[in-house]
Amino acid sequence: MTKLVGVITAETSGEAARQAQAALQRGADLVEFRFDRLRDLGPADVRSLARSLGRRAIATLRSPDEGGGRPRLAVTRSTFLREACQRGFAYVDLELDADSKDLGELRALAKRYRSRVIVSRHCRKFVGSSRIRETLDACAAAGDVAKVVVPVTDAREAGEVIDVARAYAGTGKAHVLIGVGPAGTVTRVLARDLGFAFQYAAVGPEAASGQLPLRTASRLGARDAFVLGLVGHPIQHSISPQVHEAALEATDLPGVYLPFDVDASDLESLLDSADRLRLRGLNVTIPHKEGIVPFLDELDGDAERLGAVNTIVLDRGWTKGFNTDVYGFRMSLRTLGLRLGERRALVIGAGGAAKAVVHVLLREGARVMLSNRSLARADALAYSFDERIEVVGLEEAPRRGPWDLLVNATPVGMAGHDAALPIPEPAIAKASFVYDLIYNPPETPLLQSAARLGKPRASGFEMLLHQAARSFELWTDREPPIEAMRRAAKESLR
Ligand code: NDP
């Protein structure tokens, strides 16, 4: 049975005890005291924590070479570990390399005091399957539990670690095998599935890159975990992880939402690893919405029509692509009370988002005009629809109004881009309603200009929310908890 371990990285023993009590109340089976994170460390700290919480705790003094802190130690490492082994902790963590000379003696000492020994090794770089397995064997031979940590940088390496872990589970030896780094989080999510002795989770700030928060790990509980995620490059700016984590939390589903920052050349191998990673759903963002299409087994109607996918449902090796931007934009028009039958709309941009917007506007019966920096691209987009779409240059646009609706579907004005207008201001003056698909910042230069001109306006927030809600529904078959998702989105944008 995998035990959930809350990792305590407090700087004083008093704070460590307080955090440990709270973690045990919040569902942790054990806590790990990272003694190397205490500011000053002496035998008194070990004794006081062992007395109050020792039977529910792992005592760890991670060495600096293996990612540990550098506390002011009143005694040597070996004296400290000797002390820890005699204090009745449930487990003491020893290192295969740093403690190599003392391992036998320390293990015997721990046994006398009814403590078990974890023997761990933190590799500095990714090593292949056979080296990982050899290291697990070496740790298992020296201790009661073998723990190996390997840095991983992508889904392929994470998949390799998972394969070794699954095979090792067959040996019956107690073990933990973690892929460290954001790409390795999935190895922590699948701890129970992979038969690990422990699932480590962060009580405060993460002690190692990619560690799950205790709250998320306890939600996974003893159930079969599944993985959702976001594929794109870059993806740090996205608020989808916060929005979907809030949805998983509100519905109490045993899933996590992870970032997969991958280049176009790695899309296929990510999808190939899907089963091993227990991937059930993906969002796709810039620049892969079109590039991922050839790797999918099936497309839903809107995705097929637009040749662009922002959501993938994965089910036992079968991949189906959807375009929930279409749904999100349509729902946002409803929420905003915009009826567009026979009305005139100007769309700026000719990328994936513009395609979804034009598609919805035409279906609603609007007459669409398109403007873009590159007119050839606007022409191509217009040509891809059966309906007549006028294409107009950005500078010429002001002379071609008025419009009932103006939609910006370019990143001009987005956080991290120039604070500029996507179209000259005289064109904005000719729109009855101004809609910017950008949601970060909430007030773009375009929306500020609309406000100055006294125009009703909206950001891309509602579209973001509704496309996310639809994706969640497709992955989970659950009614999306829209208010929880809205709160999380607002919070992330603050
Ligand atoms: P694409 O990269 O597919 O398209 C970008 C479009 O913007 C192209 O037409 C491009 O013109 C134009 N563009 C880019 N940079 C500039 C610039 N500096 N000056 C003028 N035009 C420029 O992106 P998407 O269509 O996927 O996304 C567009 C915007 O929509 C983004 O800001 C995105 O955040 C937002 N969006 C919001 C959603 C929501 O839920 N609210 C959902 C999806 C997207 P060219 O053809 O000349 O290169």
Boltz pocket constraint, residues with backbone or C-beta under 6 A from the ligand:
constraints:
  - pocket:
      binder: B
      contacts: [[A, 286], [A, 325], [A, 328], [A, 348], [A, 349], [A, 350], [A, 351], [A, 352], [A, 353], [A, 354], [A, 372], [A, 373], [A, 374], [A, 377], [A, 408], [A, 409], [A, 410], [A, 411], [A, 412], [A, 414], [A, 422], [A, 436], [A, 437], [A, 438], [A, 439], [A, 460], [A, 461], [A, 463], [A, 464], [A, 465], [A, 467]]
      max_distance: 6.0
